[in-house]
Structures are given as structure tokens and as C-alpha cells.
Amino acid sequence: MPERLTDKPNQHSSKGPVNKVTGGSGATFALSLTFINTRTRTSQESSRLSGMSQSVGYMIASVGPTIGGSLGDALGWNAVITVAIVLAAIVMAIGMIAGSDRKI
């Protein structure tokens, strides 16, 4: 009987080093909405900022797979992983700035 993928240890595991750096990226959406709501003074300001940031975020998310695939085809998947790690570091730095105790 052939082995199943789940029988192999660490096969497609979420414990790899790349996932440790970029795996929390899904949490950035909720965190960004929290920053928007706690850093704005009025609900109208919060709504406008949330709409703008979500439209930019979804635009980036819609072209990301195409750009990643093209980059992977042209330069190899190590380049894609490197870009993902750099982008995760940029998001972390922006999050630290956005988390400061001030209003927009």
C-alpha cells in the first residue's frame, strides 16, 4: 500500500521557517482594522480609512498571485520566498509604527 502524505513527518508542515515568518500574515487583516478603529477620532473617519485601506489591500491581493507566479517562473521560487520574507518584515515595521499611541 503506498504511503500517504500525512504519514511522512514534516511533509507540508506548518512548522517550517518560512511559515514562521509569513504564516501570521492572515492576522494582519484583523490587526489593521483594529488599528484603524482605535486610531481614528470619529466613525466617519474610521469608515473612510477602512474603505481606502481595504481597497488597496484587495487590489494588491488580486495581483499578488500573478506577480508571484511570474517571478517564480523567471527567477525561481527562492526569489518568491525572499520577497515574501521582505514584505513580511515591511508589514511588521509598518505595524509597529501604526501601533504607536497617537490619533490619525
Residue, then its C-alpha position, 0 to 999 in steps of 0.5 A: m500500500p503506498e504511503r500517504l502524505t500525512d504519514k511522512p513527518n514534516q511533509h507540508s508542515s506548518k512548522g517550517p521557517v518560512n511559515k514562521v515568518t509569513g504564516g501570521s500574515g492572515a492576522t494582519f487583516a484583523l490587526s489593521l482594522t483594529f488599528i484603524n478603529t482605535r486610531t481614528r477620532t470619529s466613525q466617519e473617519s474610521s469608515r473612510l480609512s477602512g474603505m481606502s485601506q481595504s481597497v488597496g489591500y484587495m487590489i494588491a491581493s488580486v495581483g499578488p498571485t500573478i506577480g508571484g507566479s511570474l517571478g517564480d517562473a523567471l527567477g525561481w521560487n527562492a526569489v518568491i520566498t525572499v520577497a515574501i520574507v521582505l514584505a513580511a518584515i515591511v508589514m511588521a515595521i509598518g505595524m509597529i509604527a501604526g501601533s504607536d499611541r497617537k490619533i490619525 
